[in-house]
Amino acid sequence: MLDNLRPYKIFLASKSPRRRELLQLLRVPFTILNIGGIDESYPDDIPLKDVPQYISDKKAEVYRSRLQDKELVITADTMVISGNHILGKPMDGEDAVRMLLLLAGKTHQVVTGVTIVTRDFKKSFSTVTDVTFAEISEEEIRYYVSNFQPFDKAGAYGIQEWIGAVAVSGINGSFYNVMGLPVHRLFRELSQIP
């Protein structure tokens, strides 16, 4: 599958072990590439659902300037949006508890922006998944935070972990998107690379 990618050296520009695991599902060889210190700020006036794609594009342009012929980079950014709030990665345990209390008993959106670039090609897209949390007590939230330490996860949770099993009562959209990479859509987009 994805024979069109055989001429390319593929890089995943991410520190996320979950993105690495998800891209491996597509059975394409890739190498992790990580340039630190990329500015992930965004304008205040863009719609919240557009922010992950904006940041993914921004990351991609930094990598693109370093690419050789037949090199391809995949960048991504995932955010949890609850009402009018973007929930990124928590700063510490109390911030994680605060975020999860915000999500308890409500539906929120997980948005992942993805950008695929070569020296002369660029494709960006975003995927939105609605996730509904059941009511969950502060005691249960604190148990999760102290035992799973979800400090590298947007919204302070991993759907594939304990909290996903006990608190997620519904999902509308891509499960893998909530983990950090919408692999179904990514597969379709990669199959179109010239």
Disulfide bonds with the S-S distance in Angstrom:
none
